[in-house]
Amino acid sequence: MAKDIVAAAFCCIGTFFFLLGTTGLLRMPDIFTRLHPSTKCDTLGACSVIIGMAVYSGWSWDVFKLILIACFLLLSSATCGHAIGRSALKRDIRYWRKESGEVDDGHNA
Amino acid sequence: MDDFLTIIAIIISLNAVVCLYRAAVGPTTQDRVLGVNIVGTKTLVVVVLITFIQAESFFLDVAIVYALLLFVVTVALSRYLEAEGWEEMK
């Protein structure tokens, strides 16, 4: 059925972006670079899965609730990323430099 | 389709467990807040998937409240960590 195929495609795209976000969160060297893949994981991954579920559920009141969750995630993940980044910036956590090649753990700032 | 959604939910749950590594050993406290935020988002998506696996519509209300709570927790923790005179948790 076409509806199931579209929903499955959206779910696969979302799971792929979740895998990318997890990899970036584990592999990136400092907090400012970790913020980038994790907010992408929120917006693209979660919203893709939720839109796929909205397609799968058909026309009902569930669609409006799912669209509400997706719109709120688009707002809140960007705001959370900005808040965490500003908090890290005000606490003077040092950046990771490519020349030195070492991972700065933030304690020796 | 239910089996497919169950597999997707299991994969996302395993991702959330792996993200707990960053929340446990993250060098700075902001890393821990970020890891908890990511785990919460994945839990939200798993709750949405469970809605359609179980065919119970009221789980969507749980998901809405969970999204609001996650946003408030992350912003409040970030604003708290901005304050001057706050010692870094070793």
Backbone of each chain as ProteinMPNN parsed JSONL, in Angstrom:
{"seq_chain_A": "MAKDIVAAAFCCIGTFFFLLGTTGLLRMPDIFTRLHPSTKCDTLGACSVIIGMAVYSGWSWDVFKLILIACFLLLSSATCGHAIGRSALKRDIRYWRKESGEVDDGHNA", "coords_chain_A": {"N_chain_A": [[0.847, -1.2, 0.0], [0.46, 2.274, -0.721], [0.577, 4.249, 1.224], [1.806, 3.05, 3.432], [4.313, 2.577, 2.345], [5.347, 5.158, 1.934], [5.357, 6.07, 4.578], [7.182, 4.247, 5.694], [9.471, 4.949, 4.291], [9.932, 7.581, 5.237], [10.423, 6.936, 7.929], [12.771, 5.437, 7.692], [14.551, 7.381, 6.714], [14.578, 9.126, 8.918], [15.66, 7.445, 10.92], [18.178, 7.022, 9.858], [19.264, 9.633, 10.086], [19.234, 9.826, 12.837], [21.177, 7.923, 13.481], [23.389, 9.225, 12.35], [23.481, 11.5, 13.996], [24.036, 10.371, 16.497], [26.566, 9.279, 16.002], [28.02, 11.633, 15.469], [27.765, 12.911, 17.933], [29.295, 11.273, 19.549], [31.833, 11.304, 18.362], [32.813, 13.868, 17.811], [35.118, 16.561, 18.613], [34.869, 18.732, 20.587], [32.566, 20.689, 22.651], [31.282, 22.618, 21.122], [31.372, 21.717, 18.5], [30.018, 19.379, 18.853], [27.459, 20.236, 19.24], [26.437, 20.736, 16.748], [25.908, 18.264, 15.074], [24.071, 17.147, 16.838], [21.84, 18.841, 17.043], [20.985, 18.7, 14.43], [20.224, 16.055, 14.408], [18.008, 16.2, 16.072], [16.185, 17.936, 14.649], [15.987, 17.026, 11.879], [15.926, 14.165, 12.09], [13.975, 13.44, 14.141], [11.743, 14.928, 13.269], [11.359, 13.81, 10.735], [10.615, 11.145, 11.326], [8.265, 11.677, 12.769], [6.676, 12.968, 10.856], [6.431, 10.87, 9.052], [4.903, 9.126, 10.646], [2.616, 10.684, 10.797], [1.716, 10.531, 8.173], [1.18, 7.811, 8.112], [-0.912, 7.504, 9.931], [-3.217, 8.471, 8.762], [-6.258, 10.431, 8.118], [-7.077, 11.969, 10.953], [-7.59, 13.076, 14.355], [-5.128, 12.659, 15.376], [-3.229, 13.482, 13.552], [-3.056, 16.246, 13.773], [-2.054, 16.543, 16.334], [0.437, 15.314, 15.964], [1.622, 17.018, 14.07], [1.742, 19.283, 15.618], [3.61, 18.459, 17.585], [5.839, 18.152, 15.906], [6.268, 20.776, 14.914], [6.794, 22.062, 17.325], [9.142, 20.752, 18.059], [10.859, 21.67, 16.049], [11.126, 24.333, 16.814], [12.068, 24.092, 19.495], [14.42, 22.55, 19.542], [16.345, 24.055, 18.22], [16.41, 26.252, 19.926], [17.273, 25.061, 22.321], [19.816, 24.162, 21.563], [21.086, 26.618, 21.071], [20.967, 27.722, 23.636], [22.552, 25.953, 25.15], [24.979, 26.273, 23.824], [25.511, 29.009, 24.3], [25.754, 28.942, 27.045], [28.077, 27.36, 27.303], [29.867, 29.073, 26.068], [29.89, 31.322, 27.758], [30.991, 30.224, 30.02], [33.611, 30.033, 29.349], [34.798, 27.83, 27.97], [37.356, 26.237, 26.257], [38.14, 26.212, 22.725], [38.465, 23.524, 20.345], [41.469, 23.071, 18.691], [42.829, 22.683, 15.442], [45.511, 22.72, 14.841], [47.021, 22.063, 17.096], [46.094, 19.539, 17.571], [45.176, 18.156, 19.737], [42.709, 16.99, 22.029], [40.761, 19.227, 23.707], [39.859, 19.294, 26.996], [38.505, 21.153, 28.45], [38.934, 21.685, 31.124], [41.314, 22.959, 31.641], [41.191, 25.654, 31.086]], "CA_chain_A": [[0.0, 0.0, 0.0], [1.337, 3.426, -0.943], [0.725, 4.992, 2.47], [2.809, 2.36, 4.241], [5.641, 2.735, 1.74], [5.811, 6.524, 2.226], [5.665, 6.141, 6.015], [8.414, 3.494, 5.938], [10.587, 5.72, 3.761], [10.215, 8.656, 6.19], [11.02, 6.353, 9.134], [14.159, 5.057, 7.397], [15.34, 8.62, 6.661], [14.749, 9.607, 10.287], [16.589, 6.58, 11.65], [19.514, 7.308, 9.333], [19.771, 10.862, 10.688], [19.527, 9.536, 14.245], [22.491, 7.277, 13.528], [24.396, 10.271, 12.116], [23.569, 12.349, 15.179], [24.728, 9.639, 17.558], [27.984, 9.2, 15.64], [28.624, 12.942, 15.678], [27.828, 13.21, 19.369], [30.375, 10.511, 20.176], [33.121, 11.418, 17.72], [33.291, 15.235, 17.653], [36.127, 16.802, 19.65], [34.51, 19.583, 21.721], [31.128, 20.894, 22.852], [30.693, 23.455, 20.072], [31.159, 20.888, 17.315], [29.01, 18.359, 19.163], [26.125, 20.826, 19.153], [25.959, 20.751, 15.361], [25.182, 17.05, 14.668], [22.97, 16.759, 17.723], [20.626, 19.57, 16.684], [20.489, 18.12, 13.168], [19.552, 14.814, 14.781], [16.687, 16.567, 16.588], [15.245, 18.495, 13.678], [15.736, 16.173, 10.718], [15.567, 12.794, 12.437], [12.702, 13.321, 14.857], [10.643, 15.427, 12.461], [11.071, 12.86, 9.663], [9.848, 10.028, 11.876], [6.928, 12.134, 13.156], [5.907, 13.187, 9.627], [6.085, 9.541, 8.556], [3.782, 8.607, 11.433], [1.424, 11.44, 10.425], [1.234, 9.935, 6.929], [0.68, 6.459, 8.39], [-2.131, 7.486, 10.746], [-4.406, 8.865, 8.005], [-6.915, 11.647, 8.579], [-7.747, 11.881, 12.251], [-7.062, 14.123, 15.226], [-3.72, 12.373, 15.673], [-2.362, 14.223, 12.624], [-2.826, 17.6, 14.295], [-1.134, 16.43, 17.469], [1.786, 15.017, 15.467], [2.171, 18.237, 13.465], [2.06, 20.17, 16.752], [4.88, 17.999, 18.162], [6.928, 18.413, 14.954], [6.543, 22.221, 14.908], [7.424, 22.428, 18.585], [10.528, 20.275, 18.033], [11.648, 22.568, 15.209], [11.47, 25.511, 17.607], [12.744, 23.863, 20.767], [15.774, 22.002, 19.434], [17.245, 25.168, 17.911], [16.558, 27.077, 21.13], [18.101, 24.323, 23.277], [21.192, 24.189, 21.095], [21.619, 27.951, 21.298], [21.138, 27.947, 25.075], [23.714, 25.192, 25.615], [26.171, 26.898, 23.265], [25.8, 30.261, 25.001], [26.242, 28.572, 28.369], [29.471, 26.943, 27.171], [30.678, 30.24, 25.709], [30.049, 32.19, 28.919], [31.842, 29.565, 31.005], [34.983, 30.071, 28.82], [35.344, 26.532, 27.568], [38.226, 26.507, 25.115], [37.816, 25.517, 21.487], [39.403, 22.537, 19.851], [42.267, 23.614, 17.597], [43.331, 21.615, 14.585], [46.979, 22.723, 14.773], [47.59, 21.337, 18.224], [45.753, 18.141, 17.38], [44.796, 17.5, 20.975], [41.338, 17.239, 22.445], [40.738, 20.07, 24.892], [38.775, 18.788, 27.83], [37.776, 22.246, 29.048], [39.273, 21.935, 32.522], [42.533, 23.749, 31.758], [40.956, 26.937, 30.433]], "C_chain_A": [[0.877, 1.242, 0.0], [1.595, 4.182, 0.352], [1.801, 4.373, 3.363], [4.207, 2.551, 3.679], [6.203, 4.123, 2.04], [6.191, 6.647, 3.695], [6.961, 5.412, 6.33], [9.627, 4.245, 5.423], [10.952, 6.865, 4.709], [10.875, 8.113, 7.457], [12.475, 5.97, 8.896], [15.054, 6.289, 7.333], [15.603, 9.137, 8.074], [15.724, 8.771, 11.082], [18.022, 6.78, 11.176], [20.084, 8.578, 9.96], [20.015, 10.705, 12.18], [20.879, 8.852, 14.394], [23.604, 8.287, 13.302], [24.583, 11.148, 13.344], [24.306, 11.669, 16.319], [26.222, 9.54, 17.275], [28.687, 10.528, 15.871], [28.766, 13.288, 17.141], [28.977, 12.465, 20.036], [31.738, 10.872, 19.624], [33.671, 12.845, 17.67], [34.159, 15.658, 18.837], [35.702, 17.709, 20.794], [33.021, 19.906, 21.68], [30.518, 21.674, 21.694], [30.481, 22.661, 18.79], [30.148, 19.776, 17.585], [27.599, 18.909, 19.063], [25.555, 20.709, 17.745], [25.264, 19.453, 14.947], [24.003, 16.719, 15.576], [21.701, 17.554, 17.419], [20.083, 19.121, 15.331], [19.721, 16.845, 13.435], [18.155, 15.117, 15.311], [15.748, 16.965, 15.46], [14.947, 17.502, 12.562], [15.24, 14.789, 11.121], [14.199, 12.685, 13.07], [11.548, 13.818, 13.999], [10.343, 14.497, 11.293], [10.235, 11.696, 10.171], [8.427, 10.464, 12.207], [6.072, 12.411, 11.925], [5.524, 11.845, 8.99], [4.926, 8.929, 9.319], [2.491, 9.372, 11.135], [0.843, 10.919, 9.109], [0.587, 8.579, 7.208], [-0.666, 6.483, 9.097], [-3.368, 7.862, 9.947], [-5.057, 10.098, 8.601], [-7.639, 11.397, 9.89], [-7.195, 13.023, 13.093], [-5.603, 13.885, 15.57], [-2.785, 13.18, 14.778], [-2.054, 15.609, 13.181], [-1.884, 17.575, 15.499], [0.294, 16.167, 16.994], [2.417, 16.241, 14.834], [2.529, 19.248, 14.544], [3.397, 19.782, 17.38], [6.032, 18.345, 17.229], [7.285, 19.895, 14.935], [7.22, 22.649, 16.208], [8.861, 21.946, 18.64], [11.401, 21.159, 17.172], [12.044, 23.824, 15.982], [12.402, 25.165, 18.756], [14.156, 23.328, 20.59], [16.769, 23.096, 19.079], [17.476, 26.037, 19.148], [17.437, 26.382, 22.167], [19.563, 24.331, 22.859], [21.838, 25.537, 21.327], [21.87, 28.207, 22.784], [22.355, 27.205, 25.604], [24.998, 25.826, 25.09], [26.524, 28.196, 23.963], [26.308, 29.992, 26.409], [27.702, 28.157, 28.319], [30.372, 28.125, 26.861], [30.914, 31.132, 26.916], [30.887, 31.546, 30.004], [33.277, 29.434, 30.515], [35.568, 28.686, 28.584], [36.118, 26.726, 26.272], [37.821, 25.678, 23.915], [38.852, 24.448, 21.216], [40.134, 23.133, 18.659], [42.83, 22.48, 16.763], [44.842, 21.55, 14.61], [47.576, 21.897, 15.905], [47.257, 19.85, 18.148], [45.332, 17.424, 18.644], [43.366, 17.871, 21.335], [41.366, 18.028, 23.748], [39.564, 19.654, 25.769], [38.056, 19.883, 28.582], [38.163, 22.554, 30.474], [40.474, 22.869, 32.669], [42.374, 25.106, 31.094], [41.485, 28.067, 31.305]], "O_chain_A": [[1.923, 1.265, 0.649], [2.692, 4.699, 0.565], [2.603, 5.082, 3.97], [5.174, 2.674, 4.43], [7.383, 4.264, 2.362], [7.212, 7.246, 4.031], [7.759, 5.889, 7.137], [10.695, 4.195, 6.033], [12.132, 7.104, 4.966], [11.779, 8.744, 8.005], [13.32, 6.149, 9.773], [16.18, 6.266, 7.829], [16.722, 9.54, 8.391], [16.533, 9.31, 11.838], [18.964, 6.721, 11.966], [21.258, 8.608, 10.329], [20.892, 11.363, 12.74], [21.638, 9.155, 15.315], [24.64, 8.234, 13.965], [25.709, 11.501, 13.695], [25.098, 12.296, 17.022], [27.046, 9.694, 18.176], [29.8, 10.568, 16.397], [29.76, 13.886, 17.553], [29.571, 12.971, 20.988], [32.728, 10.762, 20.347], [34.877, 13.025, 17.502], [33.962, 15.168, 19.949], [36.146, 17.476, 21.918], [32.302, 19.456, 20.788], [29.371, 21.43, 21.319], [29.515, 22.903, 18.067], [29.497, 19.286, 16.662], [26.649, 18.16, 18.833], [24.343, 20.597, 17.564], [24.118, 19.513, 14.5], [23.042, 16.084, 15.14], [20.599, 17.014, 17.521], [18.874, 19.152, 15.1], [18.707, 16.568, 12.794], [17.215, 14.374, 15.031], [14.657, 16.412, 15.322], [13.786, 17.171, 12.321], [14.258, 14.292, 10.57], [13.351, 11.927, 12.599], [10.481, 13.204, 13.992], [9.186, 14.392, 10.886], [9.262, 11.299, 9.53], [7.479, 9.717, 11.961], [4.874, 12.128, 11.932], [4.426, 11.702, 8.452], [4.06, 8.287, 8.726], [1.401, 8.804, 11.204], [-0.376, 10.87, 8.944], [-0.434, 8.239, 6.61], [-1.484, 5.585, 8.895], [-4.481, 7.6, 10.403], [-4.49, 10.741, 9.484], [-8.663, 10.716, 9.94], [-6.421, 13.844, 12.602], [-4.911, 14.803, 16.01], [-1.677, 13.527, 15.188], [-0.925, 16.089, 13.074], [-1.037, 18.453, 15.666], [1.248, 16.72, 17.542], [3.607, 16.494, 15.024], [3.505, 19.987, 14.408], [4.222, 20.645, 17.677], [7.089, 18.781, 17.687], [8.464, 20.246, 14.938], [8.113, 23.497, 16.198], [9.72, 22.63, 19.197], [12.563, 21.389, 17.507], [13.158, 24.325, 15.83], [13.403, 25.847, 18.978], [15.022, 23.622, 21.414], [17.901, 23.089, 19.562], [18.59, 26.5, 19.392], [18.254, 27.03, 22.821], [20.45, 24.488, 23.698], [22.999, 25.612, 21.732], [22.865, 28.833, 23.15], [23.112, 27.747, 26.41], [25.991, 25.913, 25.812], [27.701, 28.47, 24.199], [27.174, 30.706, 26.915], [28.488, 28.547, 29.182], [31.508, 28.182, 27.33], [32.016, 31.651, 27.092], [31.448, 32.254, 30.84], [34.093, 28.795, 31.18], [36.708, 28.413, 28.96], [35.609, 27.303, 25.311], [37.244, 24.599, 24.047], [39.953, 24.457, 21.767], [39.508, 23.64, 17.728], [43.254, 21.452, 17.291], [45.421, 20.479, 14.427], [48.517, 21.13, 15.701], [48.032, 19.007, 18.6], [45.149, 16.207, 18.631], [42.883, 18.946, 20.98], [41.91, 17.576, 24.755], [38.414, 19.663, 25.329], [37.089, 19.602, 29.29], [37.761, 23.591, 31.001], [40.636, 23.505, 33.711], [43.352, 25.653, 30.584], [41.383, 29.235, 30.93]]}, "seq_chain_B": "MDDFLTIIAIIISLNAVVCLYRAAVGPTTQDRVLGVNIVGTKTLVVVVLITFIQAESFFLDVAIVYALLLFVVTVALSRYLEAEGWEEMK", "coords_chain_B": {"N_chain_B": [[3.507, -4.041, 9.105], [3.578, -3.249, 11.762], [5.655, -4.775, 12.794], [7.803, -3.644, 11.458], [7.759, -1.02, 12.514], [8.332, -1.653, 15.143], [10.946, -2.583, 14.91], [12.234, -0.224, 14.082], [11.811, 1.331, 16.387], [13.332, -0.121, 18.234], [15.907, 0.216, 17.191], [16.24, 2.997, 17.49], [16.096, 3.153, 20.252], [18.418, 1.773, 20.981], [20.271, 3.588, 19.971], [19.802, 5.68, 21.768], [20.737, 4.556, 24.132], [23.448, 4.378, 23.522], [24.016, 7.097, 23.359], [23.922, 7.772, 26.016], [26.464, 7.374, 26.916], [27.878, 9.76, 26.376], [26.537, 11.433, 28.104], [27.365, 10.351, 30.491], [30.244, 10.344, 30.669], [30.97, 12.784, 29.677], [33.204, 15.513, 29.25], [32.724, 18.208, 30.056], [30.101, 19.953, 31.854], [28.168, 20.967, 30.184], [28.291, 19.19, 28.076], [27.105, 16.98, 29.232], [24.5, 17.916, 29.653], [23.739, 18.234, 27.003], [23.838, 15.572, 26.099], [21.799, 14.416, 27.655], [19.652, 15.839, 26.645], [19.556, 14.853, 24.013], [19.012, 12.142, 24.464], [16.482, 12.442, 25.582], [15.027, 13.452, 23.377], [15.101, 11.239, 21.678], [13.692, 9.412, 23.2], [11.202, 10.634, 23.12], [10.536, 10.258, 20.397], [10.381, 7.48, 20.37], [8.181, 7.116, 22.027], [6.191, 8.217, 20.384], [6.277, 6.314, 18.32], [5.436, 4.046, 19.718], [2.825, 4.717, 20.15], [1.606, 4.081, 17.685], [2.288, 1.451, 17.366], [0.962, 0.175, 19.461], [-1.565, 1.093, 18.924], [-2.897, 2.985, 20.499], [-4.315, 5.97, 21.24], [-3.839, 7.833, 23.221], [-1.212, 8.054, 23.955], [-0.04, 10.041, 22.478], [-0.624, 12.439, 23.744], [0.964, 12.154, 25.974], [3.414, 12.338, 24.682], [3.399, 15.009, 23.797], [3.439, 16.427, 26.246], [5.86, 15.499, 27.183], [7.664, 16.602, 25.358], [7.376, 19.346, 25.929], [8.28, 19.376, 28.588], [10.923, 18.535, 28.321], [12.045, 20.642, 26.876], [11.818, 22.753, 28.738], [13.429, 21.782, 30.833], [16.001, 21.654, 29.622], [16.524, 24.334, 28.839], [16.347, 25.636, 31.305], [18.415, 24.405, 32.777], [20.611, 25.217, 31.227], [20.548, 28.018, 31.509], [21.023, 28.113, 34.221], [23.606, 27.123, 34.396], [24.996, 29.179, 33.251], [25.546, 31.041, 35.191], [27.541, 33.236, 37.166], [30.378, 32.395, 39.216], [29.927, 29.759, 39.537], [30.996, 26.556, 40.206], [32.904, 24.264, 38.299], [31.791, 20.999, 37.755], [33.578, 18.267, 38.678]], "CA_chain_B": [[3.951, -2.669, 9.409], [3.881, -3.169, 13.188], [7.005, -5.323, 13.007], [8.759, -2.636, 10.981], [7.82, 0.072, 13.498], [9.029, -2.164, 16.33], [12.392, -2.604, 14.621], [12.691, 1.176, 14.112], [11.846, 1.768, 17.791], [14.466, -0.777, 18.908], [17.146, 0.857, 16.717], [16.353, 4.325, 18.113], [16.401, 2.949, 21.672], [19.851, 1.451, 21.093], [20.963, 4.869, 19.803], [19.698, 6.45, 23.01], [21.64, 3.951, 25.115], [24.816, 4.778, 23.168], [24.161, 8.515, 23.701], [24.136, 7.909, 27.455], [27.915, 7.431, 27.149], [28.282, 11.169, 26.42], [25.983, 12.019, 29.323], [28.055, 9.821, 31.664], [31.662, 10.673, 30.748], [31.256, 14.052, 29.012], [34.179, 16.234, 30.076], [32.131, 19.379, 30.687], [28.7, 19.761, 32.241], [27.337, 21.23, 29.012], [28.21, 17.932, 27.328], [26.117, 16.106, 29.88], [23.167, 18.453, 29.354], [23.46, 17.925, 25.598], [23.545, 14.14, 25.994], [20.47, 14.158, 28.227], [18.695, 16.391, 25.69], [19.433, 13.94, 22.872], [18.315, 10.945, 24.947], [15.076, 12.792, 25.73], [14.395, 13.528, 22.057], [14.906, 9.877, 21.15], [12.593, 8.822, 23.962], [9.972, 11.221, 22.571], [10.224, 9.585, 19.134], [9.972, 6.112, 20.693], [6.794, 7.199, 22.534], [5.337, 8.4, 19.202], [6.195, 5.029, 17.616], [4.647, 3.12, 20.546], [1.424, 5.061, 19.901], [1.058, 3.393, 16.523], [2.459, 0.007, 17.542], [-0.098, -0.289, 20.354], [-2.842, 1.671, 18.464], [-3.535, 3.691, 21.614], [-4.121, 7.359, 20.826], [-3.53, 8.771, 24.301], [0.237, 8.218, 24.108], [0.383, 11.286, 21.834], [-0.657, 13.49, 24.766], [2.196, 11.961, 26.753], [4.531, 12.842, 23.883], [3.367, 16.484, 23.814], [3.893, 16.883, 27.564], [7.281, 15.176, 27.296], [8.413, 17.595, 24.582], [7.387, 20.599, 26.693], [9.109, 19.202, 29.784], [12.319, 18.456, 27.886], [12.468, 22.002, 26.52], [11.975, 23.55, 29.965], [14.585, 21.271, 31.579], [17.263, 22.01, 28.975], [16.755, 25.784, 28.897], [16.585, 26.027, 32.695], [19.769, 23.976, 33.155], [21.601, 26.042, 30.546], [20.585, 29.328, 32.151], [21.631, 27.948, 35.538], [25.051, 26.939, 34.249], [25.629, 30.427, 32.836], [25.719, 31.98, 36.295], [28.909, 33.456, 37.625], [30.71, 31.815, 40.499], [29.497, 28.368, 39.605], [32.19, 25.724, 40.047], [32.785, 23.146, 37.355], [31.652, 19.704, 38.413], [34.601, 17.341, 38.191]], "C_chain_B": [[4.287, -2.511, 10.885], [5.27, -3.703, 13.496], [8.068, -4.326, 12.577], [8.902, -1.49, 11.983], [8.522, -0.38, 14.77], [10.535, -2.189, 16.118], [12.972, -1.19, 14.665], [12.811, 1.669, 15.559], [13.017, 1.143, 18.532], [15.777, -0.124, 18.486], [17.33, 2.219, 17.391], [16.653, 4.185, 19.608], [17.867, 2.593, 21.881], [20.702, 2.7, 20.895], [20.949, 5.683, 21.081], [20.623, 5.886, 24.079], [23.09, 4.333, 24.818], [25.05, 6.238, 23.527], [24.341, 8.723, 25.196], [25.622, 7.909, 27.809], [28.374, 8.885, 27.268], [27.732, 11.851, 27.674], [26.729, 11.533, 30.554], [29.471, 10.342, 31.765], [31.996, 11.992, 30.057], [32.16, 14.931, 29.845], [33.591, 17.472, 30.74], [30.665, 19.11, 31.006], [27.763, 20.051, 31.078], [27.224, 19.993, 28.119], [27.159, 17.007, 27.918], [24.698, 16.581, 29.603], [22.769, 18.123, 27.917], [23.104, 16.451, 25.421], [22.175, 13.798, 26.541], [19.377, 14.687, 27.297], [18.469, 15.435, 24.518], [18.694, 12.666, 23.286], [16.816, 11.223, 25.096], [14.357, 12.882, 24.398], [14.133, 12.141, 21.483], [13.799, 9.16, 21.904], [11.247, 9.338, 23.461], [9.557, 10.516, 21.279], [9.77, 8.14, 19.392], [8.547, 6.095, 21.239], [5.819, 7.376, 21.37], [5.191, 7.085, 18.432], [5.336, 4.032, 18.388], [3.157, 3.419, 20.396], [0.825, 4.245, 18.767], [1.311, 1.898, 16.563], [1.304, -0.54, 18.375], [-1.485, 0.152, 19.89], [-3.627, 2.286, 19.616], [-3.276, 5.175, 21.415], [-3.644, 8.257, 21.949], [-2.039, 8.91, 24.553], [0.725, 9.498, 23.447], [0.336, 12.453, 22.818], [0.57, 13.396, 25.669], [3.391, 12.532, 26.001], [4.573, 14.363, 23.885], [3.9, 17.013, 25.141], [5.381, 16.623, 27.735], [8.139, 16.174, 26.525], [8.498, 18.915, 25.334], [8.331, 20.51, 27.881], [10.595, 19.178, 29.435], [12.873, 19.835, 27.542], [12.73, 22.843, 27.775], [13.208, 23.11, 30.737], [15.892, 21.742, 30.954], [17.545, 23.505, 29.087], [17.052, 26.224, 30.327], [17.977, 25.61, 33.15], [20.829, 24.837, 32.493], [21.695, 27.42, 31.181], [21.208, 29.249, 33.541], [23.139, 27.831, 35.437], [25.751, 28.199, 33.778], [26.079, 31.283, 33.995], [27.176, 32.072, 36.725], [29.123, 32.777, 38.975], [30.289, 30.376, 40.647], [30.692, 27.474, 39.311], [31.908, 24.564, 39.105], [32.741, 21.821, 38.111], [32.672, 18.729, 37.836], [34.088, 15.898, 38.187]], "O_chain_B": [[5.174, -1.734, 11.238], [5.98, -3.163, 14.344], [9.098, -4.174, 13.234], [10.011, -1.041, 12.271], [9.224, 0.404, 15.408], [11.306, -1.862, 17.019], [14.054, -0.971, 15.208], [13.781, 2.337, 15.917], [13.637, 1.798, 19.37], [16.664, 0.074, 19.316], [18.435, 2.562, 17.814], [17.379, 5.004, 20.171], [18.491, 3.05, 22.839], [21.727, 2.869, 21.555], [21.949, 6.302, 21.445], [21.226, 6.639, 24.844], [23.872, 4.581, 25.736], [26.147, 6.6, 23.952], [24.864, 9.758, 25.608], [26.004, 8.387, 28.877], [29.165, 9.215, 28.152], [28.374, 12.736, 28.239], [26.735, 12.225, 31.573], [29.885, 10.753, 32.849], [33.172, 12.303, 29.864], [31.918, 15.09, 31.041], [33.929, 17.763, 31.887], [30.068, 18.162, 30.495], [26.687, 19.46, 30.983], [26.193, 19.771, 27.484], [26.42, 16.339, 27.195], [23.802, 15.776, 29.35], [21.619, 17.779, 27.643], [22.178, 16.117, 24.682], [21.461, 12.98, 25.96], [18.314, 14.08, 27.167], [17.336, 15.231, 24.083], [17.847, 12.169, 22.544], [15.983, 10.372, 24.785], [13.212, 12.445, 24.28], [13.088, 11.892, 20.882], [13.048, 8.384, 21.315], [10.274, 8.588, 23.383], [8.381, 10.211, 21.082], [8.877, 7.638, 18.709], [7.785, 5.171, 20.954], [4.75, 6.768, 21.357], [4.105, 6.772, 17.944], [4.591, 3.258, 17.787], [2.322, 2.521, 20.498], [-0.309, 3.773, 18.858], [0.63, 1.141, 15.871], [0.732, -1.581, 18.049], [-2.486, -0.351, 20.398], [-4.846, 2.138, 19.708], [-2.12, 5.599, 21.421], [-3.102, 9.331, 21.689], [-1.629, 9.802, 25.297], [1.79, 10.003, 23.804], [1.165, 13.36, 22.738], [1.141, 14.408, 26.076], [4.278, 13.137, 26.603], [5.65, 14.954, 23.966], [4.714, 17.935, 25.165], [6.089, 17.419, 28.352], [9.218, 16.551, 26.982], [9.558, 19.54, 25.379], [9.089, 21.44, 28.156], [11.421, 19.731, 30.16], [14.015, 20.158, 27.869], [13.733, 23.551, 27.862], [13.955, 23.947, 31.242], [16.796, 22.18, 31.666], [18.668, 23.906, 29.392], [17.906, 27.082, 30.549], [18.655, 26.375, 33.836], [21.841, 25.159, 33.115], [22.794, 27.939, 31.375], [21.846, 30.2, 33.993], [23.871, 28.362, 36.273], [26.973, 28.297, 33.886], [26.912, 32.171, 33.815], [27.93, 31.102, 36.65], [28.193, 32.606, 39.764], [30.292, 29.829, 41.75], [31.334, 27.622, 38.271], [30.83, 23.969, 39.116], [33.56, 21.568, 38.995], [32.633, 18.406, 36.648], [34.82, 14.984, 37.806]]}, "name": "protein", "num_of_chains": 2, "seq": "MAKDIVAAAFCCIGTFFFLLGTTGLLRMPDIFTRLHPSTKCDTLGACSVIIGMAVYSGWSWDVFKLILIACFLLLSSATCGHAIGRSALKRDIRYWRKESGEVDDGHNAMDDFLTIIAIIISLNAVVCLYRAAVGPTTQDRVLGVNIVGTKTLVVVVLITFIQAESFFLDVAIVYALLLFVVTVALSRYLEAEGWEEMK"}
